[in-house]
Amino acid sequence: MAESKSDDGSNERMVFATDRLPDKECCMATVANGYIGTIVYSDNLYMNGLYNGRGSASHRAIIPSTCNVHMNLELDTIAVSKDDISHTYALNVSKGIFTHQIMTPDLHVQQVIYAHQLYVQLLVCDITIQRKGQDDRPITVKLTDNFKPNTADLELHISIEDRIRCIHGKVKEAETDRSGNPDIYIYSTEYPKTLTLQNHERSKSWSFITSEIGRASCRERV
């Protein structure tokens, strides 16, 4: 018996889709690769081997999420009403990706969030705007970055240069006397407030990347 396939070739039994997000965070999708991971649209990011707390109080240290970004259409840039706009949220457990799609008769916007399977230090958010109709007006998508620069587990130092956010964090409390208080260094692309598909363009994609570049011990070996 042949397996049912979706338009992108995925096994449909591996894709969980809905037109409305759950109210509780515990029911939200998770994207992870065994090294870095996050609950989609949550405030927290987690990393393998990074713990805070002494002894039995030790737990995975919470890093502020750099991928908690929502997107919506700027309605004054499109010729449709709210009733013509549909949203689809999907978790593809086979590919390990989460997608949010906004569709109207004339356009298709897609956000894809995933933890990279090859370069495991990377967390990626791709956004694509595609024009389907003949309307050649610019299409603008509004982005809301919900980054919160605080956590109870790390002492943070955050700086921004050339639209790159640098997060330097140090664990507040070591697990043992020998484990030390490791540092982490994370770089992430800043999100603009809007993305625009210009009137002469049919499709355009943007990639926003979070990269963990190593603990202090790794940096010392370089």
Buried (B, 14 or more C-beta within 10 A) or exposed (E): EEEEEEEEEBBEEEBEEEEEBEEEEEEBBBBBBEBBBBBBBBBBBBBEEBBBBEEEEBEBBBBBBBBBBEBEBBEEBBEBEEEEBEBBBBBBBEBBBBBBBBBBEBBBBBBBBBBBEEEBBBBBBBBBBBBEEEBEEBBBBBBEBBBEEEBEBBEBEBEEEEEEBBBBBBBBBBBEEEEBBBBBBBBBBBBEEEBBBEEEBEEBEBEBBBBBEBBBEEEEEE
